[in-house]
Amino acid sequence: MKPEMTATPRLAAGVRLNEKSQQPRMLLMPERALRLNGPSLEIVQLCDGKHTVQQIAEKLHAVYAKAEPQRITDDLVGYLELLHKERAVDF
Amino acid sequence: MILSDIWNSCIKNVPSIFRAVTTTLTPLALVAELTHRCPLHCAYCSNPLELAKREQELPTQTWVRVFAEAAKNGVLQVDFTGGEPLARTDIVELVHAARQAGLYVSLITSGLPLDEGKLAALIGAGLDHFQLSLQGATEQTAREISNTTSHPQKLRVLQWLKKHRVGVTLNFVIHRQNIQELDDMLAIVEEHQPGCVEFASVQYYGWGLANRDALLPTRAQLDSCVQTLKEAEERLKGKTRVVFVVPDYYAKYPKPCVGGWGRKLMLVTPDGHVLPCHAANVIPGLHFDSVKEKSLQDIWENSESFRKFRGEDWMQAPCKSCDRRHLDFGGCRCQALLLAGDAAATDPVCSLAPTRPKVDAILMAVNSSHRPDQSEPLQFFYRPNP
């Protein structure tokens, strides 16, 4: 399921980031772990139930100014869809 | 590298970043078997036939040190199991210590010695994930397999869990005596909507092996089960992740047991021995080091038992030259010992194994003698409480 641009994704119950002091940064979830780097870490940190998908996209557009904005938005939505399917985020 | 390249390399190929770290040889998970004591007496218990006694169990402080060593050594997750981990009176303290050490903490439990206050205390101490085992969809089936009244308590625990924000997995252990209740099990899942449900077929070690004749499902049962779970997976998409652990006797290729011997997982027994998997002590001649004498890292890197089947040097034909050896690592060493009499043999469930006819004979026996309309008298060997 794709998120709406107005949705506010947040990490699902039982899913959390490891501590800042722990490298590499990982998303921890039941029986599994996902290594995060670059944009995937930035996205997951913004899945706090407050930022809308649109707001997350805008933040990424600013950080990755040399990439085409629509491409970033599409990738973001695809990534959130995958995290949702794996029960890592709710929206 | 410019930022757009970083973006592209990171997110272009989404599936490639959604994966567990597997490249380095560090343990990712620690299974902490806190105790062999358990209020249930399940006829498929994965504990060894010889159970550790209470007075042999590690004290709190040793476990606390083990968690710190594990986190320092790169371990990400700890699974508290047993026996019944809630039988430890220091369980809240242990959860707190493991979480403080930086580990993701799962509790794998029958939910039996638990009340609402204790559940809140566990979650308050940092418990990340609560995995509740269910022995069936009804009290009668659950009692037949566990020789205890437990089902109503499990349903209570599911209600209590709704008040908390914690990861929840339901684990149904399935076999010939309860596989026909799959629809009713799914009804429990749909009512409570846990993040994940596992339908874990009994694996034939320890007590499960002793009771195999009464537990191994028929092929017709299995086919129907696969179809039902396929439909359930579709229906529950986005709500509950459905995981099915196949009975590997029916598989074409073996399971990558524990993700490969000494590659991802360490298990500490109630008395402190460190094993590459929960059944490894059936393999004769293996010496297991203890956390009472050595550090976890030293054991991981140097102990004879972890090195014994790590890598590929030990492999025999056909594994040695098989393209699948990086996928399944030759299957399960304990199953090779139990069925083929040689822990270094190809797992006999593999269709390429020279000993596969032994597994086929077992399947033929169960499929020719059991029809769905037959009821059968149950004669389980129940595990005791040490």
Interface residues (C-beta under 8 A of the other chain):
Chain A: M1 A12 A13 G14 V15 R16 N18 E19 S21 Q22 P24 M26 L28 M29 P30 E31 R32 A33 L34 R35 L36 N37 G38 P39 S40 L60 V63 Y64 A65 K66 A67 I72 D75 L76 G78 Y79 L82 L83 H84 K85 E86 R87
Chain B: I2 L3 S4 I6 W7 N8 S9 C10 I11 K12 V14 P15 I17 F18 R19 A20 V21 L28 L76 Q77 G102 Y104 S106 D128 H129 Q131 R165 V166 G167 V168 T169 G195 C196 K237 G238 T240 R241
